[in-house]
Amino acid sequence: MAAFVPGVASTACRHAVLLSRSVTRVPPLGVGLATAAAPGGRAGLRRPSPSTGRPIGVVRRVTTPSAAAVAEGDKAPDFTATESGGTTFSLSSLTPGRPVVLYFFPKSFTPGCTKQAAAFQSAADELARLDAEVIGISGDDRQAEFKESLKLDFKLVSDADGELRKLYGVPSTFGILPGRVTYVIDAQGMVVKTINSMLDISSHVKESIKALEMAAK
């Protein structure tokens, strides 16, 4: 039997206490970072409470489903909207009958959107020659002010609830910015050209005119 040495035992106990104080407790994996089934079958990350370390909620990555993107060769979805001047119209009241250039832009008064609107206005004579109606759509509510500042003679529509973007399945840029997409619709109401570019502003006008000319042949 080993002899009991009081001094040695006391020293060992003190070392054990000091060691236990210097070690940080690591919470179980299921508490600090847990995968939880979210509604609809999506998974999320649980956030631990600062005071208890227990999960207090679920942080979800949610992807909102949208309608399938309207493509070339599709029938243009009909809609009814009120333009900035207060007049209510429907797409079907314009087509069939005359072609339409329907363009979605991110926001009034931003540099790119100002440049794009001015480009469509500068091409007014060419578009009139092709009997085309231009309609611009964005999610803000400054269309009337925007139209007046640039002296635009085409329709601008506020899509504050995003329903028209959903209807056409307009994609977002980087998943967060409202996309810049133009749909050229012929006189029979069919989409004959789509232009999707956030940065190449001039292509929206140039490609629209080319498509309208082709459709008129």
Disulfide bonds with the S-S distance in Angstrom:
none
